[in-house]
Every structure is written in structure tokens, then in C-alpha cells.
């Protein structure tokens, strides 16, 4: 994601995107451990996107005078996990990701 795309998101969308990316990262780690991960560059891409989102989130929190991670705490409850993966490893990987997040 580009910073311009991230800046255009609302606070809620920002938090939901970060949580979604964290789930993708966990899913990629699980796939790597099973030996089914095809592209190992996905780790760096996801981590960089998460860092960009956290940078924007911190900036917004400072502008609004909120505590650290206040946006994440506020909107985490409204996050609904969806199965965005084309090749889902069944419900097994989804269940593990749900338990870890």
C-alpha cells in the first residue's frame, strides 16, 4: 500500500486494515512452516505495510491527543475477520489465525 492510500482511510478502516495484515502475516508464517508458501517475499511486504499503517495511526493519535494505541483499542472490537485468501487451507489455518489474534 502507498502512504497516500493509507492516509485516505478512516480511523476504523486503518485499524481494520492493520488487523487484516497481521492475520495475513500469521497465515504466511503457518504456510511457511508447512512448506506450502510459494513467495517468501510476502513477509517483507506485509511487515512494511503494517509499519506504514502504524506510522499513520501514531500520527493521527498525536494530532487528536490520544494515548498510544488508542485507535486500535477503540476499533479492534468492530473488526470482523474475513477469508480473503484465494487458496484457503481449509478452516484449520483460519481457526489457528483466529486463536492467535
Secondary structure, DSSP 8 states (H G I E B T S, - for coil): --HHHHHTS-HHHHHHHHHHHHHHHHHHHHHHHHT--S-TTHHHHHHHHHHHHHHHHHHHHHHHT--TTHHHHHHGGG-------SS---HHHHHHHHHH-
